[in-house]
Amino acid sequence: MTSATFETLVTPHLTDLRRFALHLERDPVRGDDLLQHALERGLKRLHQLRDPGAFKGWMSRIVYTTWLDSRRKKSEAPVEQQVLEQRRVTVYSPEHAVADRRLGGHIQAALDRLPASQREAVWLVDGLGFKFGEAAEVMGVPPGTVASRVARARAALEQQGATLCAAATHDVDRT
């Protein structure tokens, strides 16, 4: 397969892949870097793609493993480097500023309170529309594990729902 084939396959999924990378990195600049590295890996490994119809899942798995690899490298970095990364100022693009307003900010805060494994699973299934089996392939775990993580995440988010509704109402009352 060629780079033109890769471009044809990736174009319809680029927005979702970018959203997934931004979700994993929680920083627009690092998310775009992650996506760039993953796209490079995908292009180099295009010959390994068995079913072009499964491209989105295949490429999402590459984004996820690229992110895991970068986290492993960061954990091996000296402590000072990790502290600098954590203190880095986040730069928001206009589309992120819009998405982070009021209720969106409260929802993001609720997602942030979830354990990472639950947050990733619920994002893939509810945020990007993956089926449990597809999300399982991306995360490298059994489908039952994904289903369990999504169920626990949804239950936790539902418990936080009253808090989210109260916060949203409070914000509306203030405007």
C-alpha beads as a LAMMPS data file, in Angstrom:
LAMMPS data file: protein, C-alpha beads

175 atoms
174 bonds

1 atom types
1 bond types

-500.0 500.0 xlo xhi
-500.0 500.0 ylo yhi
-500.0 500.0 zlo zhi

Masses

1 110.0

Atoms # bond

1 1 1 0.000 0.000 0.000
2 1 1 1.141 3.548 -0.678
3 1 1 1.111 6.863 1.143
4 1 1 -1.825 7.896 -1.068
5 1 1 -3.725 4.843 0.206
6 1 1 -2.833 5.821 3.769
7 1 1 -4.100 9.351 3.172
8 1 1 -7.361 8.010 1.746
9 1 1 -7.833 5.722 4.741
10 1 1 -6.881 8.248 7.430
11 1 1 -8.738 11.330 6.172
12 1 1 -12.255 10.329 7.331
13 1 1 -10.924 9.414 10.799
14 1 1 -8.438 12.220 11.382
15 1 1 -10.762 14.303 13.577
16 1 1 -11.550 11.365 15.878
17 1 1 -7.892 10.332 16.033
18 1 1 -6.928 13.888 16.979
19 1 1 -9.634 14.041 19.644
20 1 1 -8.358 10.747 21.058
21 1 1 -4.744 11.989 21.113
22 1 1 -5.801 15.265 22.772
23 1 1 -7.816 13.316 25.317
24 1 1 -4.850 11.115 26.176
25 1 1 -2.304 13.928 26.420
26 1 1 -4.612 16.576 27.938
27 1 1 -2.601 19.244 26.165
28 1 1 -3.200 20.457 22.595
29 1 1 0.466 20.745 21.652
30 1 1 1.437 17.355 23.064
31 1 1 -1.731 15.823 21.606
32 1 1 -0.826 17.035 18.137
33 1 1 2.732 15.727 18.621
34 1 1 1.348 12.360 19.706
35 1 1 -0.896 12.198 16.653
36 1 1 2.000 13.109 14.360
37 1 1 4.189 10.332 15.796
38 1 1 1.328 7.846 15.549
39 1 1 0.583 8.798 11.942
40 1 1 4.253 8.282 11.078
41 1 1 4.137 4.831 12.707
42 1 1 0.913 4.002 10.912
43 1 1 2.331 4.974 7.544
44 1 1 5.456 2.863 8.131
45 1 1 3.329 -0.118 9.219
46 1 1 0.564 0.197 6.653
47 1 1 1.639 -3.137 5.156
48 1 1 0.499 -4.774 8.440
49 1 1 -3.112 -3.608 8.038
50 1 1 -5.150 -6.708 7.199
51 1 1 -8.606 -5.155 6.756
52 1 1 -8.921 -1.575 5.458
53 1 1 -12.440 -1.507 6.959
54 1 1 -10.859 -1.780 10.423
55 1 1 -8.516 1.155 9.823
56 1 1 -9.950 3.403 12.558
57 1 1 -9.458 0.770 15.255
58 1 1 -6.027 -0.172 13.926
59 1 1 -4.884 3.450 13.857
60 1 1 -6.428 4.197 17.263
61 1 1 -4.405 1.303 18.677
62 1 1 -1.261 2.872 17.226
63 1 1 -2.154 6.230 18.832
64 1 1 -2.724 4.466 22.161
65 1 1 0.497 2.419 22.095
66 1 1 2.488 5.469 20.991
67 1 1 1.071 7.326 23.997
68 1 1 1.900 4.408 26.327
69 1 1 5.451 4.319 24.961
70 1 1 5.863 8.055 25.588
71 1 1 4.587 7.637 29.165
72 1 1 7.107 4.848 29.767
73 1 1 9.900 7.077 28.488
74 1 1 8.716 9.920 30.743
75 1 1 8.692 7.612 33.766
76 1 1 12.333 6.821 33.009
77 1 1 13.165 10.535 32.742
78 1 1 14.804 12.279 35.687
79 1 1 12.392 13.659 38.275
80 1 1 13.239 17.240 37.313
81 1 1 12.045 16.609 33.747
82 1 1 8.764 15.137 35.005
83 1 1 8.182 18.171 37.234
84 1 1 8.840 20.527 34.322
85 1 1 6.363 18.621 32.141
86 1 1 3.692 18.804 34.853
87 1 1 4.184 22.543 35.299
88 1 1 4.070 23.310 31.590
89 1 1 1.494 25.932 30.712
90 1 1 -1.339 24.611 28.575
91 1 1 -2.031 26.567 25.401
92 1 1 -5.646 26.458 24.286
93 1 1 -6.793 26.800 20.723
94 1 1 -10.092 28.600 20.034
95 1 1 -11.924 25.305 19.562
96 1 1 -10.649 24.055 22.923
97 1 1 -11.654 27.288 24.637
98 1 1 -15.219 26.857 23.373
99 1 1 -15.329 23.197 24.431
100 1 1 -14.045 23.993 27.916
101 1 1 -16.821 26.402 28.889
102 1 1 -19.144 25.938 31.856
103 1 1 -20.757 22.522 31.677
104 1 1 -17.982 21.206 29.459
105 1 1 -15.486 22.193 32.129
106 1 1 -17.535 20.423 34.787
107 1 1 -17.808 17.296 32.662
108 1 1 -14.070 17.330 32.002
109 1 1 -13.457 17.685 35.733
110 1 1 -15.720 14.687 36.372
111 1 1 -13.828 12.662 33.756
112 1 1 -10.533 13.732 35.317
113 1 1 -11.629 12.260 38.656
114 1 1 -11.993 8.810 37.089
115 1 1 -9.095 6.346 37.152
116 1 1 -7.171 6.534 33.870
117 1 1 -8.239 3.050 32.713
118 1 1 -11.935 3.914 33.172
119 1 1 -11.532 7.354 31.594
120 1 1 -9.852 5.879 28.497
121 1 1 -12.463 3.137 28.132
122 1 1 -15.463 5.448 28.492
123 1 1 -13.865 7.951 26.104
124 1 1 -13.368 5.310 23.412
125 1 1 -16.883 3.866 23.786
126 1 1 -18.998 6.919 24.603
127 1 1 -16.772 9.665 23.210
128 1 1 -15.611 8.113 19.957
129 1 1 -18.346 5.528 19.401
130 1 1 -16.221 2.390 19.472
131 1 1 -17.865 -0.944 20.234
132 1 1 -16.535 -2.785 23.293
133 1 1 -14.568 -5.208 21.090
134 1 1 -12.987 -2.380 19.113
135 1 1 -12.076 -0.479 22.287
136 1 1 -10.621 -3.703 23.697
137 1 1 -8.356 -4.028 20.658
138 1 1 -7.220 -0.418 21.022
139 1 1 -6.481 -0.830 24.738
140 1 1 -5.057 -4.343 24.454
141 1 1 -7.442 -5.848 27.019
142 1 1 -10.382 -8.299 26.806
143 1 1 -13.809 -6.885 25.812
144 1 1 -15.212 -7.832 29.227
145 1 1 -12.604 -5.641 30.894
146 1 1 -13.636 -2.707 28.706
147 1 1 -17.312 -3.326 29.498
148 1 1 -16.548 -3.420 33.209
149 1 1 -14.465 -0.239 33.084
150 1 1 -17.136 1.590 31.089
151 1 1 -19.861 0.453 33.505
152 1 1 -17.855 1.644 36.526
153 1 1 -17.040 4.937 34.794
154 1 1 -20.670 5.543 33.856
155 1 1 -21.778 4.765 37.428
156 1 1 -19.202 7.175 38.849
157 1 1 -20.200 9.866 36.362
158 1 1 -23.869 9.289 37.174
159 1 1 -23.122 9.748 40.893
160 1 1 -21.379 12.994 40.028
161 1 1 -24.351 13.988 37.845
162 1 1 -26.192 15.766 40.638
163 1 1 -23.055 17.782 41.361
164 1 1 -22.650 18.599 37.665
165 1 1 -26.276 19.691 37.346
166 1 1 -26.025 21.848 40.463
167 1 1 -22.810 23.442 39.203
168 1 1 -24.305 24.099 35.771
169 1 1 -27.431 25.636 37.320
170 1 1 -25.263 27.768 39.572
171 1 1 -23.277 29.007 36.557
172 1 1 -26.459 29.840 34.650
173 1 1 -27.882 31.710 37.645
174 1 1 -24.742 33.848 37.841
175 1 1 -24.965 35.013 34.224

Bonds

1 1 1 2
2 1 2 3
3 1 3 4
4 1 4 5
5 1 5 6
6 1 6 7
7 1 7 8
8 1 8 9
9 1 9 10
10 1 10 11
11 1 11 12
12 1 12 13
13 1 13 14
14 1 14 15
15 1 15 16
16 1 16 17
17 1 17 18
18 1 18 19
19 1 19 20
20 1 20 21
21 1 21 22
22 1 22 23
23 1 23 24
24 1 24 25
25 1 25 26
26 1 26 27
27 1 27 28
28 1 28 29
29 1 29 30
30 1 30 31
31 1 31 32
32 1 32 33
33 1 33 34
34 1 34 35
35 1 35 36
36 1 36 37
37 1 37 38
38 1 38 39
39 1 39 40
40 1 40 41
41 1 41 42
42 1 42 43
43 1 43 44
44 1 44 45
45 1 45 46
46 1 46 47
47 1 47 48
48 1 48 49
49 1 49 50
50 1 50 51
51 1 51 52
52 1 52 53
53 1 53 54
54 1 54 55
55 1 55 56
56 1 56 57
57 1 57 58
58 1 58 59
59 1 59 60
60 1 60 61
61 1 61 62
62 1 62 63
63 1 63 64
64 1 64 65
65 1 65 66
66 1 66 67
67 1 67 68
68 1 68 69
69 1 69 70
70 1 70 71
71 1 71 72
72 1 72 73
73 1 73 74
74 1 74 75
75 1 75 76
76 1 76 77
77 1 77 78
78 1 78 79
79 1 79 80
80 1 80 81
81 1 81 82
82 1 82 83
83 1 83 84
84 1 84 85
85 1 85 86
86 1 86 87
87 1 87 88
88 1 88 89
89 1 89 90
90 1 90 91
91 1 91 92
92 1 92 93
93 1 93 94
94 1 94 95
95 1 95 96
96 1 96 97
97 1 97 98
98 1 98 99
99 1 99 100
100 1 100 101
101 1 101 102
102 1 102 103
103 1 103 104
104 1 104 105
105 1 105 106
106 1 106 107
107 1 107 108
108 1 108 109
109 1 109 110
110 1 110 111
111 1 111 112
112 1 112 113
113 1 113 114
114 1 114 115
115 1 115 116
116 1 116 117
117 1 117 118
118 1 118 119
119 1 119 120
120 1 120 121
121 1 121 122
122 1 122 123
123 1 123 124
124 1 124 125
125 1 125 126
126 1 126 127
127 1 127 128
128 1 128 129
129 1 129 130
130 1 130 131
131 1 131 132
132 1 132 133
133 1 133 134
134 1 134 135
135 1 135 136
136 1 136 137
137 1 137 138
138 1 138 139
139 1 139 140
140 1 140 141
141 1 141 142
142 1 142 143
143 1 143 144
144 1 144 145
145 1 145 146
146 1 146 147
147 1 147 148
148 1 148 149
149 1 149 150
150 1 150 151
151 1 151 152
152 1 152 153
153 1 153 154
154 1 154 155
155 1 155 156
156 1 156 157
157 1 157 158
158 1 158 159
159 1 159 160
160 1 160 161
161 1 161 162
162 1 162 163
163 1 163 164
164 1 164 165
165 1 165 166
166 1 166 167
167 1 167 168
168 1 168 169
169 1 169 170
170 1 170 171
171 1 171 172
172 1 172 173
173 1 173 174
174 1 174 175
